[in-house]
Amino acid sequence: MTHSKVQVLVPILLVLIMAIAAAGDTPPGIAKNPGQATCRIKKYKHCYNLVHVCPKFCPDSCTVECASCKPICGGGAENPPPEENSPPSPYPPATPSPPSTSPSSPSTPTPSPPATTPSTPSTPTPSLPPTTPSSPSTPTPSPPSPPPSTPQSTPTPSPPATTPSTPTPSPPPTIPSSPSTPTPSPPPTTPSSPSTPTGSPSPSSSGAAGAGRARCRNRNYPQCYNMEYVCPKACRGGCEIDCITCKPVCKCDRPGAVCQDPRFIGGDGITFYFHGKKDSNFCLVSDSNLHINAHFIGRRNHNMSRDFTWVQSIAIFFGNHKVFVGALKASTWEDTIDHLTLAFDGVPVTLPESEGSTWQSRSAPSVFIVRDANINSAINEVEGMFRITAKVVPITEEDSRIHNYGITKEDCFAHLDLGFKFFSLSNEVSGVLGQTYRPDYASHVDIRAKMPVMGANKGFETSSLFAADCSVARFVGFNNEVAERIWGLLV
């Protein structure tokens, strides 16, 4: 009995073992005639060359839709060629219209597209050349148009779903219509979008440096050139950028500065005050080929033995040329009005009121005047000789209150804050400021004093702004009579 049962069970077990082995050989979901397919389009990196098993309901073979990376029933070998020719397919992304018409049926049976496509090569082919010129054959036309749509909306399988519902003719009409209409539209949209962003940054980035800001203007320092920096709050007269360290430095704290109630910083770095006398002229620099005078304005302080003074204008002589830089008198200060006046060889120099405006002399091409702010500030330069910055500033009510200047509404005492830089001074240079650049100069001011003062006005006083006749004058070759006539035109 037992033996007979064993004889019955053995064949059953053998059948089961064979069935299991068969199942192991053929993974689930494979057709009776197993098939495989791969994506051959390199631009779909996530799917390229991956082997996919055809679904078991595919009657003979399948292809891989590269965009969705899924196998689809249909003829196989024709897939690759159209895809290689489909670099222009970036334009058809506007084919979302076909998916939108047919997303309702999610079933995947694409058998009909292969049949349909051959029947409609004539119709789709005209519209498809932009996308896939070489693919008038078989199902390839339909896959390319969906792929672009799939990157934007994942359900690529949905387009095939339309096909099973037998209206094979309907897909072709949709396909031509969609490429024709949308394909032109993407090109305009694509250029327009980049153009908008590109334009917007430029205005903001090209904004000129306003009050309290400065830039390095020396092209020899590319790591710092033209970068805008905010001036420290302590810089009342503005700041300059030290291009070597790429840091802002107060203009009135650098060697060669002449600011406020004339506060000088000499070429030796020592700070001192030279008060001079109101309504008088003094020689600041005198060398064989360069002479600079300054005209002082001020108010008498009856509680002190000296005047409150400021530099109102300067005259620069070099060779046979003269430059005049001055601050126009103003009762009330207006930030929007330009109070700076300039002249070269007796002819007024007019500059547009915008930062970077430049004037160059025709008779002396090495002479430049450049605005370093929209108004009230300019750089005067003679190549190889000097660079002088001049900024017009008023005495404010706060300044008057702190220093007890006694400024009234009749005159705000607009004056110049100056910065001098020299490139070819001799060892014999003299003048209030010039002497501090001599290698053998020793300062006699008391640097321990709260306000170290340089006296001896007589050695530096001149008969007029355009006269190089101070007792320490070194300048040669200038015609004083011509200078006096020029001065008469300017005042």
Kinemage of the C-alpha trace (Angstrom):
@kinemage 1
@onewidth
@group {chain A} dominant
@subgroup {mainchain}
@vectorlist {calphas} color= white
{ca met a 1} P 0.000 0.000 0.000
{ca thr a 2} L 2.701 2.352 1.080
{ca his a 3} L 4.759 1.309 -1.892
{ca ser a 4} L 1.966 2.136 -4.334
{ca lys a 5} L 1.503 5.586 -2.754
{ca val a 6} L 5.185 6.296 -3.195
{ca gln a 7} L 4.943 5.249 -6.836
{ca val a 8} L 2.085 7.714 -7.343
{ca leu a 9} L 3.778 10.585 -5.505
{ca val a 10} L 7.132 10.311 -7.286
{ca pro a 11} L 5.804 11.271 -10.745
{ca ile a 12} L 3.849 14.157 -9.202
{ca leu a 13} L 6.964 15.467 -7.473
{ca leu a 14} L 8.956 15.166 -10.683
{ca val a 15} L 6.320 17.205 -12.543
{ca leu a 16} L 6.409 19.878 -9.827
{ca ile a 17} L 10.208 20.016 -9.879
{ca met a 18} L 10.203 20.455 -13.655
{ca ala a 19} L 7.607 23.211 -13.432
{ca ile a 20} L 9.635 25.049 -10.809
{ca ala a 21} L 12.787 24.694 -12.926
{ca ala a 22} L 10.954 26.066 -15.932
{ca ala a 23} L 9.725 28.965 -13.887
{ca gly a 24} L 13.267 29.654 -12.691
{ca asp a 25} L 14.554 29.693 -16.254
{ca thr a 26} L 11.965 32.180 -17.350
{ca pro a 27} L 11.549 35.132 -14.999
{ca pro a 28} L 7.990 36.245 -14.319
{ca gly a 29} L 6.330 38.380 -16.939
{ca ile a 30} L 8.222 36.931 -19.921
{ca ala a 31} L 6.456 35.796 -23.065
{ca lys a 32} L 6.484 32.166 -24.156
{ca asn a 33} L 9.060 33.281 -26.643
{ca pro a 34} L 11.208 35.408 -24.291
{ca gly a 35} L 12.435 38.704 -25.803
{ca gln a 36} L 14.684 41.559 -24.748
{ca ala a 37} L 15.213 45.150 -25.885
{ca thr a 38} L 17.516 48.065 -25.068
{ca cys a 39} L 17.487 51.842 -25.456
{ca arg a 40} L 20.025 52.873 -28.135
{ca ile a 41} L 19.829 56.623 -27.799
{ca lys a 42} L 22.900 57.950 -25.930
{ca lys a 43} L 21.299 61.203 -24.856
{ca tyr a 44} L 19.039 59.243 -22.466
{ca lys a 45} L 21.886 58.362 -20.124
{ca his a 46} L 19.596 56.981 -17.431
{ca cys a 47} L 18.338 54.319 -19.863
{ca tyr a 48} L 20.990 53.905 -22.558
{ca asn a 49} L 22.045 50.284 -23.199
{ca leu a 50} L 20.055 48.844 -20.269
{ca val a 51} L 18.549 45.439 -21.087
{ca his a 52} L 14.766 45.211 -20.600
{ca val a 53} L 12.631 42.042 -20.727
{ca cys a 54} L 9.602 42.251 -22.987
{ca pro a 55} L 6.201 42.004 -21.241
{ca lys a 56} L 4.545 38.572 -21.534
{ca phe a 57} L 1.543 39.992 -23.359
{ca cys a 58} L 3.746 41.171 -26.271
{ca pro a 59} L 2.948 38.771 -29.161
{ca asp a 60} L 6.432 38.666 -30.675
{ca ser a 61} L 8.865 41.465 -29.619
{ca cys a 62} L 9.119 44.919 -27.961
{ca thr a 63} L 11.057 48.179 -28.027
{ca val a 64} L 12.259 50.397 -25.167
{ca glu a 65} L 10.866 53.886 -24.962
{ca cys a 66} L 14.043 55.712 -23.858
{ca ala a 67} L 12.331 58.712 -22.313
{ca ser a 68} L 10.321 56.646 -19.826
{ca cys a 69} L 12.840 53.745 -19.875
{ca lys a 70} L 10.049 51.168 -20.282
{ca pro a 71} L 9.530 48.310 -22.754
{ca ile a 72} L 6.623 48.675 -25.212
{ca cys a 73} L 5.204 45.966 -27.439
{ca gly a 74} L 6.067 46.507 -31.069
{ca gly a 75} L 8.705 46.007 -33.775
{ca gly a 76} L 12.175 46.393 -32.433
{ca ala a 77} L 15.136 47.056 -34.680
{ca glu a 78} L 13.875 50.245 -36.264
{ca asn a 79} L 14.049 52.166 -32.973
{ca pro a 80} L 17.704 53.224 -32.984
{ca pro a 81} L 18.068 54.965 -36.352
{ca pro a 82} L 15.463 57.674 -35.846
{ca glu a 83} L 16.741 58.367 -32.366
{ca glu a 84} L 20.250 59.112 -33.652
{ca asn a 85} L 18.829 61.651 -36.052
{ca ser a 86} L 16.739 63.173 -33.317
{ca pro a 87} L 19.098 65.819 -31.926
{ca pro a 88} L 16.622 68.416 -33.201
{ca ser a 89} L 14.114 66.859 -30.803
{ca pro a 90} L 14.840 69.550 -28.186
{ca tyr a 91} L 12.349 71.702 -30.096
{ca pro a 92} L 9.383 69.315 -29.986
{ca pro a 93} L 9.112 69.484 -26.217
{ca ala a 94} L 6.199 71.631 -27.097
{ca thr a 95} L 4.380 68.433 -28.112
{ca pro a 96} L 2.657 68.202 -24.753
{ca ser a 97} L -0.544 68.678 -26.704
{ca pro a 98} L -0.683 65.033 -27.929
{ca pro a 99} L -0.350 63.604 -24.400
{ca ser a 100} L -2.962 65.990 -23.132
{ca thr a 101} L -5.450 64.692 -25.646
{ca ser a 102} L -4.973 61.059 -24.746
{ca pro a 103} L -3.922 60.667 -21.102
{ca ser a 104} L -7.344 59.326 -20.245
{ca ser a 105} L -6.567 55.690 -21.187
{ca pro a 106} L -3.612 54.390 -19.197
{ca ser a 107} L -3.457 50.975 -20.895
{ca thr a 108} L -0.212 50.307 -22.745
{ca pro a 109} L -1.147 48.149 -25.755
{ca thr a 110} L 0.841 49.771 -28.536
{ca pro a 111} L 0.263 46.986 -31.064
{ca ser a 112} L -1.909 49.317 -33.062
{ca pro a 113} L 0.760 52.074 -33.439
{ca pro a 114} L 3.066 49.827 -35.423
{ca ala a 115} L 0.158 48.994 -37.695
{ca thr a 116} L -0.966 52.567 -37.816
{ca thr a 117} L 2.397 54.088 -38.422
{ca pro a 118} L 3.069 52.301 -41.682
{ca ser a 119} L -0.309 53.411 -42.934
{ca thr a 120} L 0.394 57.030 -42.045
{ca pro a 121} L 4.032 57.561 -42.971
{ca ser a 122} L 2.930 59.952 -45.653
{ca thr a 123} L 1.049 62.196 -43.232
{ca pro a 124} L 3.427 62.326 -40.246
{ca thr a 125} L 6.590 62.338 -42.280
{ca pro a 126} L 6.235 66.015 -43.343
{ca ser a 127} L 5.763 67.150 -39.757
{ca leu a 128} L 8.374 64.823 -38.291
{ca pro a 129} L 11.382 65.804 -40.442
{ca pro a 130} L 12.359 68.501 -37.930
{ca thr a 131} L 12.276 65.918 -35.146
{ca thr a 132} L 13.156 62.592 -36.814
{ca pro a 133} L 13.895 62.862 -40.534
{ca ser a 134} L 15.007 59.281 -41.063
{ca ser a 135} L 12.104 57.624 -39.317
{ca pro a 136} L 9.183 57.329 -41.695
{ca ser a 137} L 9.222 53.628 -40.922
{ca thr a 138} L 7.211 51.821 -38.269
{ca pro a 139} L 6.601 52.806 -34.692
{ca thr a 140} L 9.587 55.058 -34.330
{ca pro a 141} L 7.671 58.233 -35.252
{ca ser a 142} L 5.319 57.865 -32.362
{ca pro a 143} L 8.003 57.253 -29.708
{ca pro a 144} L 10.106 60.327 -30.576
{ca ser a 145} L 7.247 62.736 -30.182
{ca pro a 146} L 6.285 61.408 -26.756
{ca pro a 147} L 9.862 61.364 -25.408
{ca pro a 148} L 10.130 65.123 -25.401
{ca ser a 149} L 6.786 65.321 -23.715
{ca thr a 150} L 7.794 62.726 -21.148
{ca pro a 151} L 10.597 64.805 -19.630
{ca gln a 152} L 7.988 67.393 -18.819
{ca ser a 153} L 5.175 65.012 -17.887
{ca thr a 154} L 6.230 61.504 -16.935
{ca pro a 155} L 3.299 59.465 -18.289
{ca thr a 156} L 4.715 58.638 -21.703
{ca pro a 157} L 2.883 55.318 -21.827
{ca ser a 158} L -0.364 57.225 -22.003
{ca pro a 159} L 0.081 58.211 -25.695
{ca pro a 160} L 0.119 54.563 -26.754
{ca ala a 161} L -3.001 54.084 -24.717
{ca thr a 162} L -4.883 56.160 -27.231
{ca thr a 163} L -3.945 53.837 -30.002
{ca pro a 164} L -5.566 50.679 -28.667
{ca ser a 165} L -8.914 52.355 -28.858
{ca thr a 166} L -8.721 51.607 -32.611
{ca pro a 167} L -8.831 55.147 -33.908
{ca thr a 168} L -5.445 54.646 -35.450
{ca pro a 169} L -6.109 57.545 -37.831
{ca ser a 170} L -6.576 59.907 -34.904
{ca pro a 171} L -2.940 59.780 -33.682
{ca pro a 172} L -1.503 60.877 -37.026
{ca pro a 173} L -3.651 64.014 -37.206
{ca thr a 174} L -2.672 64.959 -33.684
{ca ile a 175} L 1.001 64.379 -34.339
{ca pro a 176} L 1.278 66.668 -37.368
{ca ser a 177} L -0.787 69.360 -35.719
{ca ser a 178} L 1.220 69.358 -32.530
{ca pro a 179} L 4.697 69.676 -34.063
{ca ser a 180} L 3.588 72.255 -36.559
{ca thr a 181} L 2.057 74.611 -34.017
{ca pro a 182} L 4.307 74.189 -30.982
{ca thr a 183} L 7.585 73.631 -32.778
{ca pro a 184} L 7.815 77.271 -33.922
{ca ser a 185} L 6.724 78.524 -30.503
{ca pro a 186} L 9.621 77.036 -28.512
{ca pro a 187} L 12.322 78.888 -30.453
{ca pro a 188} L 10.878 82.321 -29.579
{ca thr a 189} L 10.329 81.357 -25.972
{ca thr a 190} L 13.810 79.899 -25.593
{ca pro a 191} L 15.706 83.049 -26.681
{ca ser a 192} L 13.347 85.353 -24.866
{ca ser a 193} L 13.889 83.745 -21.484
{ca pro a 194} L 17.694 84.085 -21.487
{ca ser a 195} L 17.499 87.620 -22.764
{ca thr a 196} L 15.406 88.749 -19.824
{ca pro a 197} L 17.739 87.558 -17.077
{ca thr a 198} L 20.815 88.706 -18.936
{ca gly a 199} L 19.509 92.232 -19.110
{ca ser a 200} L 18.458 92.519 -15.519
{ca pro a 201} L 21.780 91.933 -13.804
{ca ser a 202} L 23.702 94.358 -15.951
{ca pro a 203} L 22.013 97.543 -14.709
{ca ser a 204} L 22.467 96.584 -11.095
{ca ser a 205} L 26.064 95.537 -11.539
{ca ser a 206} L 26.993 98.621 -13.520
{ca gly a 207} L 25.703 101.075 -10.922
{ca ala a 208} L 28.137 103.950 -10.325
{ca ala a 209} L 29.694 104.311 -6.918
{ca gly a 210} L 27.634 106.770 -4.919
{ca ala a 211} L 28.479 108.795 -1.801
{ca gly a 212} L 30.548 106.865 0.694
{ca arg a 213} L 31.771 104.360 -1.907
{ca ala a 214} L 34.974 104.031 -3.886
{ca arg a 215} L 36.674 101.797 -6.454
{ca cys a 216} L 40.260 100.865 -7.303
{ca arg a 217} L 41.008 102.472 -10.683
{ca asn a 218} L 44.463 100.966 -11.243
{ca arg a 219} L 44.287 98.246 -13.908
{ca asn a 220} L 47.623 96.854 -12.728
{ca tyr a 221} L 45.800 95.288 -9.769
{ca pro a 222} L 43.210 93.014 -11.454
{ca gln a 223} L 42.231 91.348 -8.156
{ca cys a 224} L 40.939 94.721 -6.957
{ca tyr a 225} L 40.322 96.786 -10.101
{ca asn a 226} L 36.885 98.411 -10.358
{ca met a 227} L 35.516 96.599 -7.307
{ca glu a 228} L 33.254 98.838 -5.232
{ca tyr a 229} L 33.857 99.261 -1.497
{ca val a 230} L 31.942 101.142 1.191
{ca cys a 231} L 33.924 103.896 2.909
{ca pro a 232} L 34.345 103.637 6.702
{ca lys a 233} L 32.039 105.955 8.657
{ca ala a 234} L 35.048 107.855 9.987
{ca cys a 235} L 35.957 109.023 6.456
{ca arg a 236} L 34.205 112.401 6.419
{ca gly a 237} L 35.974 113.453 3.227
{ca gly a 238} L 35.348 110.170 1.436
{ca cys a 239} L 37.818 107.360 0.850
{ca glu a 240} L 40.126 105.843 -1.725
{ca ile a 241} L 40.937 102.190 -2.344
{ca asp a 242} L 44.476 101.091 -1.645
{ca cys a 243} L 44.795 98.817 -4.672
{ca ile a 244} L 47.719 96.916 -3.140
{ca thr a 245} L 45.833 95.854 0.007
{ca cys a 246} L 42.404 96.185 -1.660
{ca lys a 247} L 41.053 98.112 1.345
{ca pro a 248} L 39.336 101.509 1.675
{ca val a 249} L 41.441 104.287 3.240
{ca cys a 250} L 40.166 107.727 4.267
{ca lys a 251} L 41.349 110.302 1.728
{ca cys a 252} L 42.273 112.755 4.459
{ca asp a 253} L 44.445 110.171 6.272
{ca arg a 254} L 46.928 109.480 3.484
{ca pro a 255} L 50.280 111.209 2.872
{ca gly a 256} L 49.724 114.232 0.658
{ca ala a 257} L 46.269 115.046 2.100
{ca val a 258} L 45.163 118.634 2.743
{ca cys a 259} L 41.726 118.739 4.387
{ca gln a 260} L 39.513 120.657 6.799
{ca asp a 261} L 41.073 123.570 8.762
{ca pro a 262} L 44.083 122.957 6.761
{ca arg a 263} L 45.270 119.683 8.185
{ca phe a 264} L 48.249 118.363 6.223
{ca ile a 265} L 49.753 114.891 6.113
{ca gly a 266} L 53.285 115.266 4.801
{ca gly a 267} L 55.218 112.985 2.518
{ca asp a 268} L 56.982 111.776 5.669
{ca gly a 269} L 53.607 110.683 7.132
{ca ile a 270} L 53.586 113.323 9.894
{ca thr a 271} L 50.333 115.242 10.485
{ca phe a 272} L 50.468 119.010 11.020
{ca tyr a 273} L 48.286 122.107 10.679
{ca phe a 274} L 49.126 125.166 8.607
{ca his a 275} L 46.564 127.893 9.172
{ca gly a 276} L 48.049 130.623 6.992
{ca lys a 277} L 45.761 133.638 6.777
{ca lys a 278} L 42.305 134.258 5.295
{ca asp a 279} L 42.134 135.851 1.829
{ca ser a 280} L 45.825 135.073 1.231
{ca asn a 281} L 47.804 132.769 -1.055
{ca phe a 282} L 50.501 130.296 -0.111
{ca cys a 283} L 52.933 128.076 -1.930
{ca leu a 284} L 52.171 124.416 -1.223
{ca val a 285} L 54.703 122.847 -3.609
{ca ser a 286} L 57.548 124.395 -5.567
{ca asp a 287} L 59.998 122.449 -7.736
{ca ser a 288} L 61.908 123.231 -10.910
{ca asn a 289} L 59.130 121.879 -13.153
{ca leu a 290} L 56.076 122.119 -10.849
{ca his a 291} L 54.548 124.807 -8.650
{ca ile a 292} L 51.258 124.712 -6.719
{ca asn a 293} L 49.663 127.647 -4.895
{ca ala a 294} L 46.575 127.646 -2.667
{ca his a 295} L 44.098 130.433 -1.930
{ca phe a 296} L 42.886 130.469 1.692
{ca ile a 297} L 39.474 131.707 2.821
{ca gly a 298} L 38.321 131.936 6.427
{ca arg a 299} L 36.733 133.705 9.384
{ca arg a 300} L 38.341 135.757 12.047
{ca asn a 301} L 38.170 134.251 15.516
{ca his a 302} L 38.287 137.126 17.992
{ca asn a 303} L 39.059 134.762 20.845
{ca met a 304} L 42.222 133.490 19.121
{ca ser a 305} L 45.309 134.954 17.542
{ca arg a 306} L 44.658 133.254 14.205
{ca asp a 307} L 41.961 132.820 11.586
{ca phe a 308} L 39.865 129.783 10.876
{ca thr a 309} L 41.004 128.988 7.315
{ca trp a 310} L 40.254 126.576 4.481
{ca val a 311} L 41.680 126.055 0.977
{ca gln a 312} L 39.192 127.501 -1.526
{ca ser a 313} L 41.192 127.000 -4.746
{ca ile a 314} L 44.566 125.925 -6.138
{ca ala a 315} L 46.641 126.889 -9.174
{ca ile a 316} L 49.009 124.337 -10.698
{ca phe a 317} L 51.904 125.411 -12.951
{ca phe a 318} L 53.936 122.948 -15.010
{ca gly a 319} L 55.961 123.748 -18.117
{ca asn a 320} L 54.002 126.511 -19.843
{ca his a 321} L 50.599 125.295 -18.684
{ca lys a 322} L 48.268 126.279 -15.852
{ca val a 323} L 45.417 124.380 -14.210
{ca phe a 324} L 42.890 126.052 -11.925
{ca val a 325} L 40.662 124.097 -9.502
{ca gly a 326} L 38.233 125.942 -7.254
{ca ala a 327} L 35.117 125.766 -5.072
{ca leu a 328} L 32.299 128.152 -5.964
{ca lys a 329} L 30.950 130.305 -3.151
{ca ala a 330} L 27.547 129.204 -1.819
{ca ser a 331} L 25.384 130.594 0.958
{ca thr a 332} L 23.424 127.369 1.399
{ca trp a 333} L 24.845 123.988 0.450
{ca glu a 334} L 22.881 121.891 -2.020
{ca asp a 335} L 24.054 118.312 -2.562
{ca thr a 336} L 22.516 118.237 -6.045
{ca ile a 337} L 24.437 121.295 -7.331
{ca asp a 338} L 27.975 121.087 -8.714
{ca his a 339} L 30.172 123.620 -6.898
{ca leu a 340} L 33.410 122.597 -8.642
{ca thr a 341} L 35.024 124.894 -11.227
{ca leu a 342} L 37.955 123.969 -13.501
{ca ala a 343} L 40.103 125.724 -16.098
{ca phe a 344} L 43.100 124.853 -18.251
{ca asp a 345} L 45.333 127.633 -19.630
{ca gly a 346} L 42.600 130.165 -18.841
{ca val a 347} L 39.837 128.249 -20.671
{ca pro a 348} L 37.015 126.810 -18.502
{ca val a 349} L 36.776 123.012 -18.575
{ca thr a 350} L 33.247 121.607 -18.713
{ca leu a 351} L 32.582 117.997 -17.766
{ca pro a 352} L 29.253 116.138 -17.946
{ca glu a 353} L 27.861 115.550 -14.471
{ca ser a 354} L 28.467 111.807 -14.347
{ca glu a 355} L 31.147 109.684 -12.758
{ca gly a 356} L 33.918 108.776 -15.179
{ca ser a 357} L 33.434 111.824 -17.446
{ca thr a 358} L 36.874 112.646 -18.847
{ca trp a 359} L 38.482 115.709 -20.403
{ca gln a 360} L 41.853 115.552 -22.189
{ca ser a 361} L 43.858 118.516 -23.380
{ca arg a 362} L 44.538 118.739 -27.105
{ca ser a 363} L 47.598 120.953 -26.677
{ca ala a 364} L 49.002 118.769 -23.878
{ca pro a 365} L 47.674 115.198 -24.354
{ca ser a 366} L 49.212 114.036 -21.071
{ca val a 367} L 46.765 116.231 -19.123
{ca phe a 368} L 43.552 114.546 -17.919
{ca ile a 369} L 40.665 115.652 -15.742
{ca val a 370} L 38.230 112.922 -14.675
{ca arg a 371} L 35.160 113.064 -12.465
{ca asp a 372} L 35.372 110.438 -9.717
{ca ala a 373} L 31.803 111.249 -8.633
{ca asn a 374} L 28.822 112.708 -10.456
{ca ile a 375} L 29.467 116.209 -9.068
{ca asn a 376} L 31.810 118.170 -6.771
{ca ser a 377} L 34.821 115.867 -7.177
{ca ala a 378} L 37.489 115.372 -9.837
{ca ile a 379} L 40.963 113.953 -10.419
{ca asn a 380} L 43.535 116.165 -12.153
{ca glu a 381} L 46.477 114.274 -13.601
{ca val a 382} L 49.541 114.947 -15.688
{ca glu a 383} L 51.095 111.629 -16.660
{ca gly a 384} L 54.452 111.072 -15.025
{ca met a 385} L 54.184 114.206 -12.846
{ca phe a 386} L 51.251 114.269 -10.432
{ca arg a 387} L 47.718 113.176 -9.623
{ca ile a 388} L 45.563 115.518 -7.530
{ca thr a 389} L 42.071 114.730 -6.217
{ca ala a 390} L 39.853 117.676 -5.321
{ca lys a 391} L 36.471 117.471 -3.617
{ca val a 392} L 34.246 120.434 -2.758
{ca val a 393} L 32.755 120.257 0.748
{ca pro a 394} L 30.919 122.784 2.963
{ca ile a 395} L 31.256 123.685 6.618
{ca thr a 396} L 28.186 122.051 8.145
{ca glu a 397} L 26.198 123.328 11.101
{ca glu a 398} L 27.572 120.441 13.143
{ca asp a 399} L 31.180 121.363 12.206
{ca ser a 400} L 30.485 124.955 13.163
{ca arg a 401} L 28.985 123.955 16.507
{ca ile a 402} L 31.779 121.524 17.408
{ca his a 403} L 34.672 123.844 16.431
{ca asn a 404} L 32.902 127.112 17.214
{ca tyr a 405} L 33.447 128.444 13.685
{ca gly a 406} L 30.486 130.810 13.865
{ca ile a 407} L 29.291 129.997 10.328
{ca thr a 408} L 26.137 131.887 9.294
{ca lys a 409} L 23.570 131.271 6.550
{ca glu a 410} L 25.274 133.917 4.402
{ca asp a 411} L 28.206 131.627 3.522
{ca cys a 412} L 28.786 127.896 4.059
{ca phe a 413} L 32.505 128.363 3.183
{ca ala a 414} L 32.606 125.731 0.466
{ca his a 415} L 36.232 124.621 0.189
{ca leu a 416} L 38.464 121.870 -1.197
{ca asp a 417} L 39.581 118.639 0.405
{ca leu a 418} L 42.729 117.725 -1.531
{ca gly a 419} L 44.905 114.686 -2.052
{ca phe a 420} L 48.317 115.005 -3.729
{ca lys a 421} L 50.433 112.275 -5.286
{ca phe a 422} L 53.722 113.134 -6.989
{ca phe a 423} L 55.801 111.034 -9.393
{ca ser a 424} L 58.866 113.143 -10.281
{ca leu a 425} L 59.790 115.545 -7.468
{ca ser a 426} L 63.427 116.488 -7.106
{ca asn a 427} L 65.397 116.446 -3.866
{ca glu a 428} L 65.219 120.262 -3.843
{ca val a 429} L 61.426 120.553 -3.712
{ca ser a 430} L 60.004 123.061 -1.250
{ca gly a 431} L 56.679 124.576 -0.137
{ca val a 432} L 54.437 123.934 2.864
{ca leu a 433} L 53.738 120.380 1.683
{ca gly a 434} L 56.526 119.880 -0.874
{ca gln a 435} L 59.381 120.169 1.638
{ca thr a 436} L 58.091 117.088 3.497
{ca tyr a 437} L 58.988 114.980 0.427
{ca arg a 438} L 62.691 115.831 0.585
{ca pro a 439} L 64.841 112.930 1.756
{ca asp a 440} L 66.764 115.227 4.136
{ca tyr a 441} L 63.678 116.937 5.604
{ca ala a 442} L 63.270 116.876 9.400
{ca ser a 443} L 59.916 118.061 10.781
{ca his a 444} L 60.010 120.746 13.473
{ca val a 445} L 56.401 120.420 14.573
{ca asp a 446} L 55.633 119.107 18.046
{ca ile a 447} L 54.073 115.767 17.165
{ca arg a 448} L 53.078 115.291 20.836
{ca ala a 449} L 50.776 118.327 20.664
{ca lys a 450} L 47.027 117.845 20.174
{ca met a 451} L 47.271 120.157 17.128
{ca pro a 452} L 50.848 120.279 15.820
{ca val a 453} L 51.143 123.592 13.942
{ca met a 454} L 53.676 124.678 11.333
{ca gly a 455} L 54.309 128.404 11.523
{ca ala a 456} L 56.506 130.747 9.452
{ca asn a 457} L 53.848 131.951 6.972
{ca lys a 458} L 56.184 134.494 5.417
{ca gly a 459} L 58.426 131.996 3.697
{ca phe a 460} L 55.475 130.476 1.783
{ca glu a 461} L 53.207 133.453 1.051
{ca thr a 462} L 52.802 134.577 -2.583
{ca ser a 463} L 51.566 137.859 -4.003
{ca ser a 464} L 48.669 136.143 -5.825
{ca leu a 465} L 47.307 132.700 -6.646
{ca phe a 466} L 49.054 132.726 -10.038
{ca ala a 467} L 52.422 134.060 -8.887
{ca ala a 468} L 55.348 131.747 -8.235
{ca asp a 469} L 57.131 134.336 -6.118
{ca cys a 470} L 57.258 132.906 -2.596
{ca ser a 471} L 60.696 133.102 -1.000
{ca val a 472} L 61.192 129.320 -1.302
{ca ala a 473} L 60.121 129.161 -4.976
{ca arg a 474} L 62.062 126.754 -7.204
{ca phe a 475} L 59.867 126.968 -10.319
{ca val a 476} L 61.328 128.359 -13.573
{ca gly a 477} L 59.895 129.234 -16.961
{ca phe a 478} L 56.456 130.630 -16.090
{ca asn a 479} L 55.210 133.990 -17.332
{ca asn a 480} L 53.670 135.794 -14.357
{ca glu a 481} L 52.001 138.462 -16.515
{ca val a 482} L 50.072 135.804 -18.450
{ca ala a 483} L 49.152 134.168 -15.161
{ca glu a 484} L 47.750 137.414 -13.793
{ca arg a 485} L 45.582 137.864 -16.899
{ca ile a 486} L 44.271 134.297 -16.500
{ca trp a 487} L 43.492 134.944 -12.840
{ca gly a 488} L 41.621 138.123 -13.829
{ca leu a 489} L 39.392 136.038 -16.128
{ca leu a 490} L 38.603 133.462 -13.435
{ca val a 491} L 37.741 135.697 -10.453
